[in-house]
Amino acid sequence: MTAQEFVIELKKLAPSHDELIAKGLSNEYIMRLEKSFECPVKKNNEQHFESSLLDLIDRYDLSP
């Protein structure tokens, strides 16, 4: 699995907005939770590591 594939699959794991509303969670909390499943690109680098893990760490912001 490539770094990009991981980021795409991680986003798919986020619970749906409607599911979270049904559980009575606040909109503010839901927005923060949804954002935690996103991994924005921190730099557009032509260099790619052979290791998918190193590539993921180098290219994407993985902070919660």
mmCIF file of the N, C-alpha and C atoms, coordinates in Angstrom:
data_MODEL
# 
_entry.id   MODEL 
# 
loop_
_atom_site.group_PDB 
_atom_site.id 
_atom_site.type_symbol 
_atom_site.label_atom_id 
_atom_site.label_alt_id 
_atom_site.label_comp_id 
_atom_site.label_asym_id 
_atom_site.label_entity_id 
_atom_site.label_seq_id 
_atom_site.pdbx_PDB_ins_code 
_atom_site.Cartn_x 
_atom_site.Cartn_y 
_atom_site.Cartn_z 
_atom_site.occupancy 
_atom_site.B_iso_or_equiv 
_atom_site.pdbx_formal_charge 
_atom_site.auth_seq_id 
_atom_site.auth_comp_id 
_atom_site.auth_asym_id 
_atom_site.auth_atom_id 
_atom_site.pdbx_PDB_model_num 
ATOM 1   N N  . MET A 1 1  ? 0.854   -1.173 0.000  1.00 0.00 ? 1  MET A N  1 
ATOM 2   C CA . MET A 1 1  ? 0.000   0.000  0.000  1.00 0.00 ? 1  MET A CA 1 
ATOM 3   C C  . MET A 1 1  ? 0.899   1.235  0.000  1.00 0.00 ? 1  MET A C  1 
ATOM 4   N N  . THR A 1 2  ? 0.584   2.154  -0.858 1.00 0.00 ? 2  THR A N  1 
ATOM 5   C CA . THR A 1 2  ? 1.356   3.397  -0.924 1.00 0.00 ? 2  THR A CA 1 
ATOM 6   C C  . THR A 1 2  ? 0.865   4.373  0.143  1.00 0.00 ? 2  THR A C  1 
ATOM 7   N N  . ALA A 1 3  ? 1.639   5.425  0.347  1.00 0.00 ? 3  ALA A N  1 
ATOM 8   C CA . ALA A 1 3  ? 1.246   6.458  1.305  1.00 0.00 ? 3  ALA A CA 1 
ATOM 9   C C  . ALA A 1 3  ? -0.089  7.088  0.902  1.00 0.00 ? 3  ALA A C  1 
ATOM 10  N N  . GLN A 1 4  ? -0.248  7.363  -0.375 1.00 0.00 ? 4  GLN A N  1 
ATOM 11  C CA . GLN A 1 4  ? -1.487  7.979  -0.856 1.00 0.00 ? 4  GLN A CA 1 
ATOM 12  C C  . GLN A 1 4  ? -2.682  7.041  -0.661 1.00 0.00 ? 4  GLN A C  1 
ATOM 13  N N  . GLU A 1 5  ? -2.502  5.767  -0.928 1.00 0.00 ? 5  GLU A N  1 
ATOM 14  C CA . GLU A 1 5  ? -3.583  4.798  -0.720 1.00 0.00 ? 5  GLU A CA 1 
ATOM 15  C C  . GLU A 1 5  ? -3.975  4.742  0.754  1.00 0.00 ? 5  GLU A C  1 
ATOM 16  N N  . PHE A 1 6  ? -2.987  4.793  1.639  1.00 0.00 ? 6  PHE A N  1 
ATOM 17  C CA . PHE A 1 6  ? -3.268  4.784  3.073  1.00 0.00 ? 6  PHE A CA 1 
ATOM 18  C C  . PHE A 1 6  ? -4.126  5.978  3.470  1.00 0.00 ? 6  PHE A C  1 
ATOM 19  N N  . VAL A 1 7  ? -3.759  7.155  3.003  1.00 0.00 ? 7  VAL A N  1 
ATOM 20  C CA . VAL A 1 7  ? -4.492  8.379  3.336  1.00 0.00 ? 7  VAL A CA 1 
ATOM 21  C C  . VAL A 1 7  ? -5.940  8.285  2.843  1.00 0.00 ? 7  VAL A C  1 
ATOM 22  N N  . ILE A 1 8  ? -6.132  7.762  1.660  1.00 0.00 ? 8  ILE A N  1 
ATOM 23  C CA . ILE A 1 8  ? -7.481  7.606  1.098  1.00 0.00 ? 8  ILE A CA 1 
ATOM 24  C C  . ILE A 1 8  ? -8.298  6.620  1.930  1.00 0.00 ? 8  ILE A C  1 
ATOM 25  N N  . GLU A 1 9  ? -7.698  5.489  2.276  1.00 0.00 ? 9  GLU A N  1 
ATOM 26  C CA . GLU A 1 9  ? -8.404  4.467  3.055  1.00 0.00 ? 9  GLU A CA 1 
ATOM 27  C C  . GLU A 1 9  ? -8.705  4.947  4.472  1.00 0.00 ? 9  GLU A C  1 
ATOM 28  N N  . LEU A 1 10 ? -7.792  5.694  5.069  1.00 0.00 ? 10 LEU A N  1 
ATOM 29  C CA . LEU A 1 10 ? -8.025  6.226  6.411  1.00 0.00 ? 10 LEU A CA 1 
ATOM 30  C C  . LEU A 1 10 ? -9.247  7.130  6.420  1.00 0.00 ? 10 LEU A C  1 
ATOM 31  N N  . LYS A 1 11 ? -9.360  7.984  5.438  1.00 0.00 ? 11 LYS A N  1 
ATOM 32  C CA . LYS A 1 11 ? -10.506 8.907  5.367  1.00 0.00 ? 11 LYS A CA 1 
ATOM 33  C C  . LYS A 1 11 ? -11.828 8.133  5.258  1.00 0.00 ? 11 LYS A C  1 
ATOM 34  N N  . LYS A 1 12 ? -11.806 6.996  4.583  1.00 0.00 ? 12 LYS A N  1 
ATOM 35  C CA . LYS A 1 12 ? -13.015 6.176  4.445  1.00 0.00 ? 12 LYS A CA 1 
ATOM 36  C C  . LYS A 1 12 ? -13.476 5.595  5.778  1.00 0.00 ? 12 LYS A C  1 
ATOM 37  N N  . LEU A 1 13 ? -12.579 5.494  6.752  1.00 0.00 ? 13 LEU A N  1 
ATOM 38  C CA . LEU A 1 13 ? -12.915 4.920  8.055  1.00 0.00 ? 13 LEU A CA 1 
ATOM 39  C C  . LEU A 1 13 ? -13.649 5.888  8.972  1.00 0.00 ? 13 LEU A C  1 
ATOM 40  N N  . ALA A 1 14 ? -13.678 7.142  8.612  1.00 0.00 ? 14 ALA A N  1 
ATOM 41  C CA . ALA A 1 14 ? -14.349 8.140  9.449  1.00 0.00 ? 14 ALA A CA 1 
ATOM 42  C C  . ALA A 1 14 ? -15.843 7.839  9.515  1.00 0.00 ? 14 ALA A C  1 
ATOM 43  N N  . PRO A 1 15 ? -16.421 7.911  10.710 1.00 0.00 ? 15 PRO A N  1 
ATOM 44  C CA . PRO A 1 15 ? -17.867 7.716  10.819 1.00 0.00 ? 15 PRO A CA 1 
ATOM 45  C C  . PRO A 1 15 ? -18.601 8.830  10.074 1.00 0.00 ? 15 PRO A C  1 
ATOM 46  N N  . SER A 1 16 ? -19.794 8.524  9.599  1.00 0.00 ? 16 SER A N  1 
ATOM 47  C CA . SER A 1 16 ? -20.544 9.527  8.841  1.00 0.00 ? 16 SER A CA 1 
ATOM 48  C C  . SER A 1 16 ? -21.054 10.630 9.768  1.00 0.00 ? 16 SER A C  1 
ATOM 49  N N  . HIS A 1 17 ? -21.239 11.792 9.181  1.00 0.00 ? 17 HIS A N  1 
ATOM 50  C CA . HIS A 1 17 ? -21.746 12.950 9.926  1.00 0.00 ? 17 HIS A CA 1 
ATOM 51  C C  . HIS A 1 17 ? -23.095 12.609 10.559 1.00 0.00 ? 17 HIS A C  1 
ATOM 52  N N  . ASP A 1 18 ? -23.962 11.941 9.805  1.00 0.00 ? 18 ASP A N  1 
ATOM 53  C CA . ASP A 1 18 ? -25.292 11.586 10.309 1.00 0.00 ? 18 ASP A CA 1 
ATOM 54  C C  . ASP A 1 18 ? -25.216 10.623 11.490 1.00 0.00 ? 18 ASP A C  1 
ATOM 55  N N  . GLU A 1 19 ? -24.290 9.664  11.440 1.00 0.00 ? 19 GLU A N  1 
ATOM 56  C CA . GLU A 1 19 ? -24.118 8.730  12.561 1.00 0.00 ? 19 GLU A CA 1 
ATOM 57  C C  . GLU A 1 19 ? -23.730 9.479  13.833 1.00 0.00 ? 19 GLU A C  1 
ATOM 58  N N  . LEU A 1 20 ? -22.854 10.435 13.683 1.00 0.00 ? 20 LEU A N  1 
ATOM 59  C CA . LEU A 1 20 ? -22.380 11.180 14.845 1.00 0.00 ? 20 LEU A CA 1 
ATOM 60  C C  . LEU A 1 20 ? -23.456 12.106 15.399 1.00 0.00 ? 20 LEU A C  1 
ATOM 61  N N  . ILE A 1 21 ? -24.243 12.710 14.523 1.00 0.00 ? 21 ILE A N  1 
ATOM 62  C CA . ILE A 1 21 ? -25.372 13.549 14.955 1.00 0.00 ? 21 ILE A CA 1 
ATOM 63  C C  . ILE A 1 21 ? -26.365 12.689 15.736 1.00 0.00 ? 21 ILE A C  1 
ATOM 64  N N  . ALA A 1 22 ? -26.641 11.482 15.222 1.00 0.00 ? 22 ALA A N  1 
ATOM 65  C CA . ALA A 1 22 ? -27.589 10.573 15.872 1.00 0.00 ? 22 ALA A CA 1 
ATOM 66  C C  . ALA A 1 22 ? -27.119 10.182 17.276 1.00 0.00 ? 22 ALA A C  1 
ATOM 67  N N  . LYS A 1 23 ? -25.829 10.209 17.510 1.00 0.00 ? 23 LYS A N  1 
ATOM 68  C CA . LYS A 1 23 ? -25.291 9.885  18.838 1.00 0.00 ? 23 LYS A CA 1 
ATOM 69  C C  . LYS A 1 23 ? -25.313 11.090 19.767 1.00 0.00 ? 23 LYS A C  1 
ATOM 70  N N  . GLY A 1 24 ? -25.787 12.224 19.257 1.00 0.00 ? 24 GLY A N  1 
ATOM 71  C CA . GLY A 1 24 ? -25.930 13.412 20.083 1.00 0.00 ? 24 GLY A CA 1 
ATOM 72  C C  . GLY A 1 24 ? -24.660 14.223 20.262 1.00 0.00 ? 24 GLY A C  1 
ATOM 73  N N  . LEU A 1 25 ? -23.700 14.031 19.385 1.00 0.00 ? 25 LEU A N  1 
ATOM 74  C CA . LEU A 1 25 ? -22.448 14.777 19.489 1.00 0.00 ? 25 LEU A CA 1 
ATOM 75  C C  . LEU A 1 25 ? -22.617 16.185 18.923 1.00 0.00 ? 25 LEU A C  1 
ATOM 76  N N  . SER A 1 26 ? -21.876 17.108 19.473 1.00 0.00 ? 26 SER A N  1 
ATOM 77  C CA . SER A 1 26 ? -21.980 18.499 19.017 1.00 0.00 ? 26 SER A CA 1 
ATOM 78  C C  . SER A 1 26 ? -21.329 18.663 17.646 1.00 0.00 ? 26 SER A C  1 
ATOM 79  N N  . ASN A 1 27 ? -21.800 19.663 16.908 1.00 0.00 ? 27 ASN A N  1 
ATOM 80  C CA . ASN A 1 27 ? -21.220 19.942 15.589 1.00 0.00 ? 27 ASN A CA 1 
ATOM 81  C C  . ASN A 1 27 ? -19.733 20.265 15.692 1.00 0.00 ? 27 ASN A C  1 
ATOM 82  N N  . GLU A 1 28 ? -19.353 20.985 16.736 1.00 0.00 ? 28 GLU A N  1 
ATOM 83  C CA . GLU A 1 28 ? -17.940 21.336 16.921 1.00 0.00 ? 28 GLU A CA 1 
ATOM 84  C C  . GLU A 1 28 ? -17.093 20.071 17.081 1.00 0.00 ? 28 GLU A C  1 
ATOM 85  N N  . TYR A 1 29 ? -17.570 19.149 17.905 1.00 0.00 ? 29 TYR A N  1 
ATOM 86  C CA . TYR A 1 29 ? -16.828 17.901 18.112 1.00 0.00 ? 29 TYR A CA 1 
ATOM 87  C C  . TYR A 1 29 ? -16.766 17.089 16.821 1.00 0.00 ? 29 TYR A C  1 
ATOM 88  N N  . ILE A 1 30 ? -17.880 17.021 16.108 1.00 0.00 ? 30 ILE A N  1 
ATOM 89  C CA . ILE A 1 30 ? -17.936 16.263 14.851 1.00 0.00 ? 30 ILE A CA 1 
ATOM 90  C C  . ILE A 1 30 ? -16.942 16.825 13.844 1.00 0.00 ? 30 ILE A C  1 
ATOM 91  N N  . MET A 1 31 ? -16.876 18.133 13.739 1.00 0.00 ? 31 MET A N  1 
ATOM 92  C CA . MET A 1 31 ? -15.944 18.748 12.788 1.00 0.00 ? 31 MET A CA 1 
ATOM 93  C C  . MET A 1 31 ? -14.499 18.419 13.148 1.00 0.00 ? 31 MET A C  1 
ATOM 94  N N  . ARG A 1 32 ? -14.173 18.449 14.454 1.00 0.00 ? 32 ARG A N  1 
ATOM 95  C CA . ARG A 1 32 ? -12.810 18.105 14.876 1.00 0.00 ? 32 ARG A CA 1 
ATOM 96  C C  . ARG A 1 32 ? -12.508 16.635 14.601 1.00 0.00 ? 32 ARG A C  1 
ATOM 97  N N  . LEU A 1 33 ? -13.480 15.768 14.854 1.00 0.00 ? 33 LEU A N  1 
ATOM 98  C CA . LEU A 1 33 ? -13.281 14.338 14.611 1.00 0.00 ? 33 LEU A CA 1 
ATOM 99  C C  . LEU A 1 33 ? -13.090 14.063 13.124 1.00 0.00 ? 33 LEU A C  1 
ATOM 100 N N  . GLU A 1 34 ? -13.926 14.663 12.289 1.00 0.00 ? 34 GLU A N  1 
ATOM 101 C CA . GLU A 1 34 ? -13.787 14.471 10.842 1.00 0.00 ? 34 GLU A CA 1 
ATOM 102 C C  . GLU A 1 34 ? -12.419 14.947 10.355 1.00 0.00 ? 34 GLU A C  1 
ATOM 103 N N  . LYS A 1 35 ? -11.975 16.062 10.875 1.00 0.00 ? 35 LYS A N  1 
ATOM 104 C CA . LYS A 1 35 ? -10.676 16.603 10.472 1.00 0.00 ? 35 LYS A CA 1 
ATOM 105 C C  . LYS A 1 35 ? -9.536  15.672 10.880 1.00 0.00 ? 35 LYS A C  1 
ATOM 106 N N  . SER A 1 36 ? -9.724  14.934 11.971 1.00 0.00 ? 36 SER A N  1 
ATOM 107 C CA . SER A 1 36 ? -8.657  14.039 12.439 1.00 0.00 ? 36 SER A CA 1 
ATOM 108 C C  . SER A 1 36 ? -8.437  12.854 11.505 1.00 0.00 ? 36 SER A C  1 
ATOM 109 N N  . PHE A 1 37 ? -9.369  12.586 10.608 1.00 0.00 ? 37 PHE A N  1 
ATOM 110 C CA . PHE A 1 37 ? -9.223  11.499 9.639  1.00 0.00 ? 37 PHE A CA 1 
ATOM 111 C C  . PHE A 1 37 ? -8.589  11.982 8.333  1.00 0.00 ? 37 PHE A C  1 
ATOM 112 N N  . GLU A 1 38 ? -8.293  13.262 8.255  1.00 0.00 ? 38 GLU A N  1 
ATOM 113 C CA . GLU A 1 38 ? -7.661  13.817 7.058  1.00 0.00 ? 38 GLU A CA 1 
ATOM 114 C C  . GLU A 1 38 ? -6.159  13.939 7.286  1.00 0.00 ? 38 GLU A C  1 
ATOM 115 N N  . CYS A 1 39 ? -5.409  13.719 6.266  1.00 0.00 ? 39 CYS A N  1 
ATOM 116 C CA . CYS A 1 39 ? -3.947  13.851 6.321  1.00 0.00 ? 39 CYS A CA 1 
ATOM 117 C C  . CYS A 1 39 ? -3.522  14.744 5.166  1.00 0.00 ? 39 CYS A C  1 
ATOM 118 N N  . PRO A 1 40 ? -3.544  16.053 5.379  1.00 0.00 ? 40 PRO A N  1 
ATOM 119 C CA . PRO A 1 40 ? -3.179  16.950 4.279  1.00 0.00 ? 40 PRO A CA 1 
ATOM 120 C C  . PRO A 1 40 ? -1.711  16.797 3.888  1.00 0.00 ? 40 PRO A C  1 
ATOM 121 N N  . VAL A 1 41 ? -1.453  17.053 2.634  1.00 0.00 ? 41 VAL A N  1 
ATOM 122 C CA . VAL A 1 41 ? -0.078  17.014 2.138  1.00 0.00 ? 41 VAL A CA 1 
ATOM 123 C C  . VAL A 1 41 ? 0.665   18.179 2.773  1.00 0.00 ? 41 VAL A C  1 
ATOM 124 N N  . LYS A 1 42 ? 1.796   17.895 3.397  1.00 0.00 ? 42 LYS A N  1 
ATOM 125 C CA . LYS A 1 42 ? 2.554   18.983 4.011  1.00 0.00 ? 42 LYS A CA 1 
ATOM 126 C C  . LYS A 1 42 ? 3.572   19.580 3.066  1.00 0.00 ? 42 LYS A C  1 
ATOM 127 N N  . LYS A 1 43 ? 3.899   18.837 2.044  1.00 0.00 ? 43 LYS A N  1 
ATOM 128 C CA . LYS A 1 43 ? 4.763   19.386 0.999  1.00 0.00 ? 43 LYS A CA 1 
ATOM 129 C C  . LYS A 1 43 ? 4.611   18.528 -0.247 1.00 0.00 ? 43 LYS A C  1 
ATOM 130 N N  . ASN A 1 44 ? 4.731   19.156 -1.369 1.00 0.00 ? 44 ASN A N  1 
ATOM 131 C CA . ASN A 1 44 ? 4.648   18.431 -2.629 1.00 0.00 ? 44 ASN A CA 1 
ATOM 132 C C  . ASN A 1 44 ? 6.073   18.136 -3.062 1.00 0.00 ? 44 ASN A C  1 
ATOM 133 N N  . ASN A 1 45 ? 6.538   16.988 -2.692 1.00 0.00 ? 45 ASN A N  1 
ATOM 134 C CA . ASN A 1 45 ? 7.928   16.617 -2.893 1.00 0.00 ? 45 ASN A CA 1 
ATOM 135 C C  . ASN A 1 45 ? 8.019   15.550 -3.974 1.00 0.00 ? 45 ASN A C  1 
ATOM 136 N N  . GLU A 1 46 ? 8.910   15.744 -4.899 1.00 0.00 ? 46 GLU A N  1 
ATOM 137 C CA . GLU A 1 46 ? 9.123   14.753 -5.958 1.00 0.00 ? 46 GLU A CA 1 
ATOM 138 C C  . GLU A 1 46 ? 9.824   13.510 -5.428 1.00 0.00 ? 46 GLU A C  1 
ATOM 139 N N  . GLN A 1 47 ? 10.525  13.657 -4.310 1.00 0.00 ? 47 GLN A N  1 
ATOM 140 C CA . GLN A 1 47 ? 11.239  12.525 -3.730 1.00 0.00 ? 47 GLN A CA 1 
ATOM 141 C C  . GLN A 1 47 ? 10.243  11.581 -3.074 1.00 0.00 ? 47 GLN A C  1 
ATOM 142 N N  . HIS A 1 48 ? 10.331  10.325 -3.416 1.00 0.00 ? 48 HIS A N  1 
ATOM 143 C CA . HIS A 1 48 ? 9.506   9.303  -2.785 1.00 0.00 ? 48 HIS A CA 1 
ATOM 144 C C  . HIS A 1 48 ? 10.433  8.243  -2.229 1.00 0.00 ? 48 HIS A C  1 
ATOM 145 N N  . PHE A 1 49 ? 10.164  7.842  -1.009 1.00 0.00 ? 49 PHE A N  1 
ATOM 146 C CA . PHE A 1 49 ? 10.958  6.801  -0.379 1.00 0.00 ? 49 PHE A CA 1 
ATOM 147 C C  . PHE A 1 49 ? 10.465  5.431  -0.835 1.00 0.00 ? 49 PHE A C  1 
ATOM 148 N N  . GLU A 1 50 ? 11.348  4.462  -0.846 1.00 0.00 ? 50 GLU A N  1 
ATOM 149 C CA . GLU A 1 50 ? 10.937  3.089  -1.160 1.00 0.00 ? 50 GLU A CA 1 
ATOM 150 C C  . GLU A 1 50 ? 10.004  2.559  -0.081 1.00 0.00 ? 50 GLU A C  1 
ATOM 151 N N  . SER A 1 51 ? 10.222  2.991  1.134  1.00 0.00 ? 51 SER A N  1 
ATOM 152 C CA . SER A 1 51 ? 9.379   2.583  2.251  1.00 0.00 ? 51 SER A CA 1 
ATOM 153 C C  . SER A 1 51 ? 8.105   3.429  2.252  1.00 0.00 ? 51 SER A C  1 
ATOM 154 N N  . SER A 1 52 ? 6.961   2.768  2.195  1.00 0.00 ? 52 SER A N  1 
ATOM 155 C CA . SER A 1 52 ? 5.683   3.493  2.222  1.00 0.00 ? 52 SER A CA 1 
ATOM 156 C C  . SER A 1 52 ? 5.512   4.263  3.522  1.00 0.00 ? 52 SER A C  1 
ATOM 157 N N  . LEU A 1 53 ? 6.005   3.696  4.609  1.00 0.00 ? 53 LEU A N  1 
ATOM 158 C CA . LEU A 1 53 ? 5.880   4.364  5.902  1.00 0.00 ? 53 LEU A CA 1 
ATOM 159 C C  . LEU A 1 53 ? 6.682   5.665  5.929  1.00 0.00 ? 53 LEU A C  1 
ATOM 160 N N  . LEU A 1 54 ? 7.916   5.621  5.463  1.00 0.00 ? 54 LEU A N  1 
ATOM 161 C CA . LEU A 1 54 ? 8.729   6.841  5.411  1.00 0.00 ? 54 LEU A CA 1 
ATOM 162 C C  . LEU A 1 54 ? 8.123   7.869  4.463  1.00 0.00 ? 54 LEU A C  1 
ATOM 163 N N  . ASP A 1 55 ? 7.587   7.411  3.355  1.00 0.00 ? 55 ASP A N  1 
ATOM 164 C CA . ASP A 1 55 ? 6.937   8.301  2.398  1.00 0.00 ? 55 ASP A CA 1 
ATOM 165 C C  . ASP A 1 55 ? 5.729   8.982  3.046  1.00 0.00 ? 55 ASP A C  1 
ATOM 166 N N  . LEU A 1 56 ? 4.944   8.212  3.778  1.00 0.00 ? 56 LEU A N  1 
ATOM 167 C CA . LEU A 1 56 ? 3.772   8.739  4.474  1.00 0.00 ? 56 LEU A CA 1 
ATOM 168 C C  . LEU A 1 56 ? 4.175   9.820  5.476  1.00 0.00 ? 56 LEU A C  1 
ATOM 169 N N  . ILE A 1 57 ? 5.166   9.527  6.289  1.00 0.00 ? 57 ILE A N  1 
ATOM 170 C CA . ILE A 1 57 ? 5.623   10.473 7.310  1.00 0.00 ? 57 ILE A CA 1 
ATOM 171 C C  . ILE A 1 57 ? 6.208   11.731 6.678  1.00 0.00 ? 57 ILE A C  1 
ATOM 172 N N  . ASP A 1 58 ? 6.923   11.575 5.581  1.00 0.00 ? 58 ASP A N  1 
ATOM 173 C CA . ASP A 1 58 ? 7.568   12.710 4.930  1.00 0.00 ? 58 ASP A CA 1 
ATOM 174 C C  . ASP A 1 58 ? 6.584   13.621 4.204  1.00 0.00 ? 58 ASP A C  1 
ATOM 175 N N  . ARG A 1 59 ? 5.563   13.041 3.587  1.00 0.00 ? 59 ARG A N  1 
ATOM 176 C CA . ARG A 1 59 ? 4.690   13.816 2.695  1.00 0.00 ? 59 ARG A CA 1 
ATOM 177 C C  . ARG A 1 59 ? 3.405   14.329 3.325  1.00 0.00 ? 59 ARG A C  1 
ATOM 178 N N  . TYR A 1 60 ? 2.926   13.691 4.395  1.00 0.00 ? 60 TYR A N  1 
ATOM 179 C CA . TYR A 1 60 ? 1.613   14.034 4.938  1.00 0.00 ? 60 TYR A CA 1 
ATOM 180 C C  . TYR A 1 60 ? 1.700   14.514 6.383  1.00 0.00 ? 60 TYR A C  1 
ATOM 181 N N  . ASP A 1 61 ? 0.811   15.432 6.725  1.00 0.00 ? 61 ASP A N  1 
ATOM 182 C CA . ASP A 1 61 ? 0.691   15.895 8.104  1.00 0.00 ? 61 ASP A CA 1 
ATOM 183 C C  . ASP A 1 61 ? -0.175  14.878 8.835  1.00 0.00 ? 61 ASP A C  1 
ATOM 184 N N  . LEU A 1 62 ? 0.419   14.141 9.750  1.00 0.00 ? 62 LEU A N  1 
ATOM 185 C CA . LEU A 1 62 ? -0.284  13.072 10.450 1.00 0.00 ? 62 LEU A CA 1 
ATOM 186 C C  . LEU A 1 62 ? -0.700  13.469 11.857 1.00 0.00 ? 62 LEU A C  1 
ATOM 187 N N  . SER A 1 63 ? -0.578  14.735 12.182 1.00 0.00 ? 63 SER A N  1 
ATOM 188 C CA . SER A 1 63 ? -0.958  15.178 13.523 1.00 0.00 ? 63 SER A CA 1 
ATOM 189 C C  . SER A 1 63 ? -2.476  15.108 13.673 1.00 0.00 ? 63 SER A C  1 
ATOM 190 N N  . PRO A 1 64 ? -2.939  14.818 14.887 1.00 0.00 ? 64 PRO A N  1 
ATOM 191 C CA . PRO A 1 64 ? -4.396  14.700 15.100 1.00 0.00 ? 64 PRO A CA 1 
ATOM 192 C C  . PRO A 1 64 ? -5.115  16.021 15.003 1.00 0.00 ? 64 PRO A C  1 
# 
